[in-house]
Amino acid sequence: MTDIFRKFDTLNILIIGDVMMDSYLWGAVERISPEAPVPVVSVRKRENRLGGAANVALNVQSLGAKPIICSVIGNDAEGITFLQLLKEHDLSAEGMISVADRPTTVKTRVIGQNQQMLRIDEETDAPLDPEHSEQLLSKIRQVLSSTEIHAIIFEDYDKGVISDDLIATVVAEAKARQIITVVDPKKRNFLSYSGVTLFKPNLKELREGLKIEIDMRKNSDMESAANEIKSRLQADYIMVTLSERGVFLQSNDHKQLIPAHVRKIADVSGAGDTVIATAAVCLASGMEPFKTAAVANLAGGLVCEHVGVVSICREQLLREALKL
């Protein structure tokens, strides 16, 4: 396990998808508003963090690999702040494009007494126009041509950056170059990821994507749903995250429910980003897929112990992974 973790340092991971900025207002709650029955948060601190596909990049970086993001932001003040955050975290902006009539996605979380009380979203989910979609695809091709990429992550938040055509083109390029592809899907493009290596929906996304009811207490329901999505996408592995129940992984000839580790949960924000980043890096390093699922499951639980969106700590993950 230690040798595999050392190999992380040699990997380049391409992340394609919806980036966003996570903005936080931290404060104390000492009274109820006289205007309405809501708490008043006295703000003590403001903070901006990288979110969405950019948080996946931070997790990849924390694991020791080099992330390269290809995505879209708005040509606005929030976009400028986002680029500054990339610079502060030593992340390249080579794969980013700015669009004049498109806002940078911002999720503002109001936190009082270390509990999230409200989230405010500023965004659009309109698909990219053909010109900017082609511009993004050109950036992706440039990265693939100039850098040895060991895995590609599709981080899809249904904000319009990822399209059917982009998926098909990139997956075909990846197959030609023998690059692993892993997917964190959402509803809009759910059935478009044909031929990927690892497809990782959560239970809600699986239900919505297949338009079926799934009782996660019944193994037969989960196996049936995993079989259906595997058959329709021809993916090598289907990994379904099940929150407190853990993760379910299915390959061509094996399936396994990997239980969650008991944790003191503070905040589940960003846990999915950590899971997909860890899974991609582990697979790219040559780790066996079911061991990969176990380590990714462990990583998702570890970040839930912290308030707000945080990246995985490689040293802590290795210590815990050695106990598996």
C-alpha positions in Angstrom: 0.0 0.0 0.0 2.8 2.4 0.9 4.5 1.8 -2.5 1.3 2.5 -4.3 0.8 5.8 -2.4 4.3 6.8 -3.4 3.4 6.2 -7.1 0.7 8.9 -6.8 3.5 11.5 -7.1 4.2 10.4 -10.7 0.6 10.8 -12.0 -1.1 13.5 -14.1 -4.9 13.6 -13.8 -7.1 15.6 -16.2 -10.3 16.9 -14.6 -13.1 18.0 -17.0 -16.3 19.5 -15.6 -18.1 22.2 -13.7 -15.9 24.3 -11.5 -17.4 26.6 -8.8 -16.4 28.7 -5.9 -17.5 27.8 -2.4 -17.9 31.0 -0.4 -18.4 30.8 3.4 -19.8 33.3 5.9 -18.8 32.1 9.4 -20.4 33.6 12.4 -22.2 33.3 15.7 -25.9 33.0 16.4 -27.0 35.0 19.5 -30.6 36.0 18.7 -33.6 35.5 16.5 -34.5 38.2 14.0 -37.4 40.5 15.0 -38.4 40.6 11.3 -39.0 36.9 10.9 -38.5 33.7 13.0 -35.0 33.1 11.7 -31.6 33.2 13.4 -29.3 36.2 13.0 -25.8 35.3 12.1 -23.2 37.8 13.2 -20.5 37.3 10.6 -16.9 37.0 12.0 -15.1 35.6 8.9 -15.5 35.4 5.1 -13.7 32.8 3.1 -13.6 31.6 -0.6 -12.6 28.1 -1.5 -12.3 26.1 -4.8 -15.4 23.9 -5.3 -16.9 21.4 -7.8 -14.4 20.1 -10.3 -11.8 22.4 -8.7 -12.3 20.7 -5.3 -11.7 17.4 -7.1 -8.4 18.9 -8.3 -7.5 19.9 -4.8 -8.1 16.4 -3.6 -5.9 15.0 -6.4 -3.2 17.4 -5.5 -3.5 16.5 -1.8 -2.9 12.9 -2.7 0.3 13.8 -4.4 -0.7 13.7 -8.1 -0.7 16.6 -10.5 -4.2 17.8 -11.5 -5.0 19.7 -14.7 -8.5 21.3 -14.9 -10.4 22.0 -18.2 -13.5 24.0 -17.5 -15.4 27.3 -17.9 -15.8 30.3 -15.7 -17.5 33.7 -16.2 -15.7 36.8 -17.2 -16.7 38.4 -14.0 -15.4 39.4 -10.6 -16.0 35.9 -9.2 -14.1 34.5 -12.1 -11.1 36.7 -11.3 -11.3 35.5 -7.7 -11.5 31.9 -8.8 -8.3 32.3 -11.0 -6.6 33.9 -8.0 -7.5 30.9 -5.9 -6.1 28.5 -8.5 -2.8 30.5 -8.3 -2.8 30.4 -4.5 -3.1 26.7 -4.6 -0.4 26.3 -7.3 -3.0 24.9 -9.8 -2.6 25.6 -13.5 -5.2 27.7 -15.3 -4.0 26.5 -18.7 -7.2 24.5 -19.3 -9.6 27.3 -18.3 -11.7 29.5 -20.6 -13.7 32.6 -19.6 -17.1 33.3 -21.1 -18.4 36.9 -21.2 -22.2 36.1 -20.8 -21.9 33.3 -18.3 -21.6 33.7 -14.5 -19.1 31.9 -12.5 -20.9 29.4 -10.3 -20.7 30.4 -6.6 -22.2 28.6 -3.7 -22.4 30.6 -0.5 -22.8 28.8 2.8 -23.8 30.6 5.9 -22.4 28.8 9.0 -23.4 29.6 12.6 -22.1 27.7 15.6 -20.2 25.4 13.3 -23.4 24.3 11.5 -24.5 25.1 8.0 -27.7 27.1 8.2 -28.3 28.3 4.6 -26.8 28.0 1.1 -27.2 30.6 -1.6 -26.4 29.5 -5.2 -25.5 31.9 -8.0 -25.2 30.0 -11.3 -26.6 29.0 -14.7 -27.1 25.5 -15.9 -27.5 26.5 -19.6 -25.4 24.3 -22.0 -22.3 25.9 -23.4 -22.9 27.3 -26.9 -21.1 25.4 -29.7 -18.3 28.0 -30.1 -17.3 27.8 -26.4 -17.8 24.0 -26.3 -15.4 23.6 -29.2 -13.0 26.0 -27.5 -13.1 23.8 -24.4 -12.6 20.6 -26.4 -9.6 22.3 -28.1 -8.1 22.9 -24.6 -8.6 19.3 -23.7 -6.9 18.1 -26.9 -3.9 20.4 -26.2 -3.5 18.9 -22.7 -3.7 15.4 -24.0 -1.1 16.2 -26.7 1.3 18.0 -24.5 1.2 16.0 -21.2 1.1 12.3 -20.4 -2.3 11.8 -18.7 -2.8 8.8 -16.5 -6.6 9.2 -15.8 -9.4 11.5 -16.8 -12.1 12.5 -14.4 -15.5 13.8 -15.6 -16.9 15.9 -12.7 -20.4 16.6 -13.9 -22.6 19.0 -11.8 -25.2 19.6 -14.6 -24.1 23.2 -15.0 -23.8 22.9 -18.8 -20.0 22.5 -19.3 -20.2 18.8 -20.2 -22.2 17.7 -23.2 -22.9 14.4 -25.0 -20.6 15.3 -27.9 -17.8 16.3 -25.5 -18.1 13.0 -23.6 -18.1 10.9 -26.7 -15.1 12.7 -28.2 -13.0 12.6 -25.0 -13.8 9.0 -24.2 -12.8 8.0 -27.7 -9.5 10.0 -27.3 -8.9 8.3 -24.0 -9.5 4.8 -25.4 -7.1 5.5 -28.2 -4.4 6.6 -25.7 -5.3 3.8 -23.2 -6.2 6.4 -20.5 -8.5 5.5 -17.5 -11.8 7.4 -17.4 -13.8 7.9 -14.2 -17.1 9.6 -13.9 -19.0 11.5 -11.2 -22.4 11.9 -13.0 -25.5 13.9 -12.7 -28.9 13.5 -14.2 -28.7 15.3 -17.6 -25.8 13.3 -19.1 -26.3 10.2 -17.0 -26.7 7.7 -19.8 -24.1 9.4 -22.1 -20.9 8.0 -20.5 -20.7 4.9 -22.7 -17.4 2.9 -22.4 -15.8 4.5 -19.4 -13.7 2.7 -16.9 -15.5 3.6 -13.7 -18.9 5.1 -13.3 -19.7 6.4 -9.8 -23.2 7.7 -9.1 -24.7 8.1 -5.6 -28.0 6.4 -4.8 -30.1 9.4 -5.7 -28.4 9.8 -9.0 -28.8 6.1 -9.8 -32.5 6.3 -9.0 -33.0 9.5 -11.1 -30.8 8.3 -14.0 -32.6 5.0 -14.4 -36.0 6.3 -13.3 -36.5 3.4 -10.9 -37.0 2.9 -7.2 -34.2 1.2 -5.3 -34.4 0.0 -1.8 -30.8 0.1 -0.6 -31.7 -2.3 2.2 -32.3 -4.9 -0.5 -29.1 -6.2 -2.1 -31.1 -7.5 -5.0 -32.4 -4.0 -5.8 -28.8 -2.6 -5.8 -27.4 -5.5 -7.9 -30.3 -5.2 -10.4 -29.7 -1.5 -10.8 -26.0 -1.9 -11.1 -26.4 -4.6 -13.7 -28.7 -2.4 -15.8 -26.5 0.6 -15.8 -23.4 -1.5 -16.5 -25.2 -3.1 -19.4 -26.4 0.2 -20.9 -23.0 2.0 -20.5 -20.7 -1.0 -21.0 -18.5 0.5 -18.2 -15.8 -1.7 -16.6 -16.9 -0.9 -13.1 -20.0 0.6 -11.4 -19.4 2.1 -8.0 -22.5 3.4 -6.1 -21.9 5.5 -3.0 -24.5 4.8 -0.3 -23.7 7.4 2.4 -23.7 5.7 5.8 -24.0 2.2 4.2 -20.7 2.6 2.3 -20.1 1.8 -1.4 -21.2 -0.9 -3.8 -18.8 -2.0 -6.6 -19.7 -4.2 -9.5 -17.4 -5.6 -12.2 -18.0 -8.1 -14.9 -17.6 -11.1 -12.6 -17.7 -9.8 -9.0 -19.7 -7.5 -6.8 -19.2 -6.3 -3.2 -20.8 -4.0 -0.7 -18.0 -2.2 1.2 -19.4 -0.9 4.6 -18.8 2.6 5.7 -16.4 3.2 8.6 -18.0 4.7 11.8 -17.2 8.4 11.8 -18.3 11.5 13.7 -19.9 13.2 10.8 -19.6 17.0 10.9 -20.4 17.9 7.2 -20.9 15.8 4.1 -20.1 18.7 1.7 -17.5 17.7 -0.9 -17.3 14.0 0.2 -18.2 12.9 -3.4 -15.4 15.0 -4.8 -12.9 13.2 -2.5 -14.2 9.8 -3.4 -13.9 10.3 -7.2 -10.5 11.9 -6.9 -9.2 9.1 -4.7 -10.7 6.4 -6.9 -9.1 7.9 -10.0 -5.6 8.3 -8.5 -5.7 4.8 -7.0 -6.8 3.1 -10.3 -4.2 5.1 -12.2 -1.5 3.9 -9.8 -2.5 0.3 -10.5 -4.4 -0.5 -7.3 -6.9 -3.4 -7.6 -10.4 -2.0 -8.2 -12.1 -3.4 -5.1 -9.2 -2.2 -2.9 -9.6 1.2 -4.7 -13.3 1.3 -3.8 -12.4 0.6 -0.2 -9.7 3.3 0.0 -12.0 5.8 -1.8 -14.8 5.0 0.7 -12.4 5.5 3.5 -11.3 8.9 2.1 -14.9 10.1 1.8 -15.6 9.3 5.4 -12.5 11.1 6.6 -13.4 14.5 5.0 -16.9 14.3 6.5 -15.3 14.8 10.0 -14.6 18.4 9.1 -17.0 21.4 8.7 -17.1 22.7 5.1 -15.5 21.4 2.0 -11.9 20.2 2.7 -9.4 18.0 0.9 -8.2 14.6 2.0 -5.0 14.3 4.0 -2.8 11.8 2.2 -0.8 10.8 5.4 -4.0 10.2 7.4 -5.6 8.3 4.5 -2.5 6.0 4.3 -2.5 5.4 8.0 -6.1 4.3 7.9 -5.7 2.4 4.6 -3.0 0.2 6.1 -5.6 -1.1 8.6 -8.0 -2.3 5.8 
